[in-house]
Amino acid sequence: MVRTESDSWDLATSVGATATMVAAQRALSSERGLIDDPFAAPLVRAVGIDVYTRLVNGEIPVGEGSDFDPDRMARGMAVRTRFYDRHFLDAVESGVRQVVILAAGLDARAYRLPWPAGTVVYEVDLPEVIDFKTSTLRKLGAEPKVERRTVAVDLRDDWPAALREAGFDSGAPAAWSAEGLVVYLPSDAQDALFDHITALSARCSRLALEFVPDTAIFADERWRAHHERMVELGFDVVDFNELVYHGERSHIVEYLSRSGWQVSHRPVAQMHADNDFDYPDDDVAAAFADVTYLSAVLH
């Protein structure tokens, strides 16, 4: 499904299906004890995409020489999940009491992390996504461990106004995340996102995200060959090459640095090493070696 300017989706289609895919991979990580997310698998089952339901249920066979490697998926998602968990926990440990999760999807951090008293977590996403997750977790008997405020708005609309209306205080520091987001934004929307975050952030606010420096990788023959082999196994729900926006865009590190953020960043292979995981040694891993995890503090 190729993107359009005013397209829409739910958790089973287009960009929304990537949130379900990520939750399925978090379920694999949790099942292997690499992270602790008891809500990922039931949320995936509730969405009902067949291949991801079978994935979390362990019903996809692993053949010799197959591109399907659930342990590899679990390690990769553990790296990503631990990064954002640590980002938020470090922020609240330093005294930050406002958390903003942009494009929250099936993120259940409000339900599973040990938040200190007085913390408010704002989850920003489409109304149908927010409603689905909230109602599903309620049916499971889950309760947030923090004051959770949902901001049901399309990030292409005036989400800063909606965030303020929900009680966000731009005079106090905040911890922001844009997990799995920027690759799905056009160039001007990427710049606008960071401009809004900067305008809303007080000194000592924090930001975390991961990004792909060049989206042309999704058309690279190394990735396309892997993608086609995965399609044969039933993973035909998401084709990143159709969902991302290609073309030149601002260099994120430089853009944020010019806006007053002190930025640190590490490539994905280093992130694996930091977690005592070996980074895979094959064409697909080599193609994505430039994926970068970024942390920033506003000074």
C-alpha positions in Angstrom: 0.0 0.0 0.0 1.8 3.1 -1.3 1.6 6.2 1.0 -0.5 9.2 0.1 -0.7 12.6 1.7 -4.0 12.0 3.5 -3.8 8.2 3.9 -5.2 6.5 7.0 -4.7 3.1 8.7 -5.5 0.9 11.6 -3.3 -1.6 13.4 -3.9 -4.2 10.6 -3.1 -2.0 7.6 -0.3 0.2 6.2 1.9 1.9 8.8 -0.4 0.6 11.6 0.6 -2.9 10.7 4.2 -2.1 11.5 3.2 -1.3 15.1 1.7 -4.8 15.3 4.9 -6.3 13.8 7.0 -4.5 16.3 4.8 -5.7 19.2 5.1 -9.3 17.8 8.9 -9.0 17.9 8.7 -7.6 21.5 6.6 -10.7 22.4 9.5 -12.8 21.1 12.0 -10.9 23.2 9.8 -11.2 26.2 9.2 -14.9 25.8 13.0 -15.4 25.7 13.5 -13.3 28.9 15.4 -10.5 27.1 12.8 -7.9 28.1 9.7 -7.9 30.2 6.5 -7.1 28.2 3.6 -9.4 29.2 1.2 -7.3 27.1 2.8 -7.6 23.7 1.6 -11.0 22.7 -2.1 -10.5 23.8 -2.2 -7.2 22.0 -0.9 -8.8 18.8 -3.5 -11.6 19.1 -6.2 -9.0 19.6 -5.3 -7.2 16.4 -5.6 -10.6 14.6 -3.1 -10.4 11.7 -2.6 -14.1 11.0 1.2 -14.2 10.4 1.9 -12.1 13.6 -0.5 -14.2 15.6 1.2 -17.3 14.5 4.6 -15.7 15.2 3.8 -15.0 18.8 2.2 -18.4 19.2 5.4 -20.1 17.9 3.5 -21.7 15.0 5.9 -20.7 12.2 8.4 -23.5 11.6 12.1 -22.7 11.4 13.7 -24.5 8.5 17.4 -25.1 7.9 18.8 -22.2 6.0 15.6 -20.2 6.3 15.5 -16.4 6.5 13.1 -16.7 9.4 15.1 -16.5 12.6 13.0 -15.7 15.7 16.0 -15.6 18.0 17.6 -12.9 15.7 14.3 -11.0 15.7 14.1 -11.2 19.5 17.7 -9.9 20.0 17.2 -7.0 17.6 14.0 -6.0 19.3 15.5 -6.4 22.7 18.2 -3.9 21.7 15.6 -1.4 20.6 13.2 -1.9 23.6 16.0 -1.7 26.2 17.2 1.5 24.6 13.9 3.3 25.0 13.2 1.7 28.4 16.5 3.0 29.7 15.9 6.4 28.1 12.7 6.9 30.1 14.0 5.4 33.3 17.1 7.6 33.3 14.9 10.6 32.6 12.6 10.1 35.5 15.5 9.2 37.8 16.9 12.6 37.0 13.6 14.3 38.0 11.8 14.5 34.7 8.0 13.9 35.3 6.6 14.4 31.8 6.9 11.6 29.2 5.7 11.9 25.7 5.5 8.8 23.5 4.8 9.9 19.9 3.2 7.4 17.6 2.6 5.2 20.6 1.0 2.3 18.7 1.0 -0.9 20.9 3.6 0.5 23.3 2.7 -0.6 26.9 5.3 1.2 28.8 2.7 3.1 30.9 1.6 -0.4 32.1 4.9 -2.1 32.7 7.7 0.3 33.7 8.2 1.3 37.3 7.3 5.0 37.2 7.9 7.3 40.2 4.9 9.1 41.8 3.9 12.3 40.0 4.9 11.1 36.5 2.5 11.7 33.6 2.8 9.7 30.4 1.2 11.2 27.3 0.6 8.7 24.5 0.0 10.4 21.1 -1.5 8.4 18.2 -4.6 8.1 16.0 -7.9 7.9 17.9 -8.6 4.4 16.6 -5.2 3.1 17.7 -5.5 4.7 21.1 -9.0 3.3 21.6 -8.1 -0.2 20.5 -5.1 -0.5 22.9 -6.9 1.1 25.8 -10.0 -1.2 25.5 -7.9 -4.3 24.9 -5.7 -3.8 27.9 -8.8 -3.0 30.0 -10.3 -6.3 29.0 -7.1 -8.0 30.0 -7.4 -6.5 33.5 -4.3 -4.3 33.0 -4.0 -1.0 34.8 -1.5 1.7 34.0 1.3 2.1 36.6 1.4 5.9 36.0 -1.0 8.7 35.2 -1.6 7.9 31.5 -3.1 10.6 29.3 -4.0 9.8 25.8 -3.7 12.4 23.0 -5.8 11.1 20.1 -4.6 13.1 17.1 -3.0 12.5 13.8 0.7 13.7 13.8 0.0 15.5 10.5 -2.5 17.7 12.4 -2.0 20.2 15.2 -0.7 17.7 17.8 1.2 20.3 19.9 -2.1 22.0 20.6 -3.8 18.7 21.5 -0.8 17.8 23.8 -1.1 21.1 25.6 -4.8 20.7 25.9 -4.2 17.3 27.6 -2.1 19.2 30.3 1.4 19.1 28.9 3.6 21.9 30.5 6.1 23.3 28.1 7.8 25.1 31.0 8.9 21.8 32.6 11.4 19.3 31.1 10.0 16.3 29.3 11.3 12.9 28.0 10.3 12.4 24.4 10.4 9.3 22.2 9.9 9.0 18.4 10.4 5.2 18.2 10.0 3.8 14.7 8.6 7.1 13.5 10.8 9.3 11.4 11.3 6.9 8.5 7.5 7.2 7.8 7.6 11.0 7.5 8.3 13.1 4.5 11.3 15.4 4.7 9.4 18.5 5.6 7.3 16.6 8.2 10.5 15.3 9.8 11.8 18.8 10.2 8.4 20.0 11.5 8.4 17.2 14.1 11.7 18.2 15.6 10.8 21.9 15.4 7.6 21.2 17.4 9.5 19.0 20.0 12.1 21.8 20.4 9.5 24.5 20.8 7.6 22.4 23.4 10.8 21.5 25.4 12.2 23.1 28.4 15.9 23.0 29.2 17.1 19.5 30.2 14.4 17.8 28.2 15.4 14.5 26.6 14.7 12.9 23.2 15.3 9.4 21.9 14.8 7.9 18.4 16.3 5.5 15.9 16.6 6.3 12.3 17.7 4.9 8.9 20.1 7.4 7.3 19.2 6.4 3.7 15.7 4.9 3.0 17.1 3.7 -0.4 18.1 0.6 1.5 14.6 -0.7 1.3 15.0 -0.9 -2.5 18.4 -2.4 -2.2 18.7 -5.9 -3.8 20.0 -7.4 -0.5 16.9 -6.3 1.3 14.5 -7.1 -1.6 15.8 -10.7 -1.8 15.3 -11.2 1.9 11.9 -9.6 1.8 10.7 -11.9 -1.0 11.9 -15.0 0.9 10.0 -13.8 3.9 6.9 -13.2 1.8 7.1 -16.9 0.9 6.8 -17.7 4.6 3.7 -15.5 4.9 5.3 -12.2 6.0 3.5 -10.2 3.2 1.8 -7.7 5.4 4.5 -5.0 5.4 6.7 -3.8 2.6 8.8 -1.0 4.0 9.7 0.2 0.5 6.1 1.3 -0.1 5.6 2.7 3.4 8.6 5.0 3.9 9.2 8.3 2.2 12.3 8.3 0.0 14.5 11.2 -1.1 16.8 13.7 0.6 16.1 14.9 4.1 17.8 16.8 6.8 20.6 15.1 8.7 19.0 14.5 12.0 22.1 14.8 14.2 23.0 18.1 12.6 19.5 19.4 12.6 19.0 18.8 16.3 22.4 20.1 17.2 21.7 23.4 15.4 18.4 23.6 17.4 20.3 23.4 20.8 20.3 19.7 21.5 23.4 17.9 22.7 23.3 14.7 20.7 24.9 11.3 21.2 24.4 8.4 18.7 25.5 4.9 18.2 25.1 2.5 15.2 23.1 -0.6 15.6 26.1 -2.9 15.6 27.5 -1.0 18.6 24.1 -1.2 20.3 24.2 -5.0 19.9 27.7 -5.1 21.4 26.5 -2.9 24.3 23.9 -5.6 25.1 26.3 -8.5 24.8 24.8 -9.6 21.5 26.7 -10.5 18.3 25.7 -8.4 15.3 24.7 -10.7 12.5 27.3 -11.2 9.7 25.4 -11.4 6.5 24.2 -9.2 3.6 21.0 -8.0 5.3 22.8 -7.0 8.5 25.5 -5.2 6.4 22.8 -3.3 4.5 21.3 -2.0 7.8 24.6 -1.3 9.6 24.0 2.4 9.4 20.8 2.3 11.4 21.5 4.7 14.3 20.1 5.1 17.8 20.1 8.7 19.0 19.8 10.3 22.4 19.7 14.1 22.9 19.4 16.6 25.8 18.3 20.2 25.3 20.6 22.8 26.8 
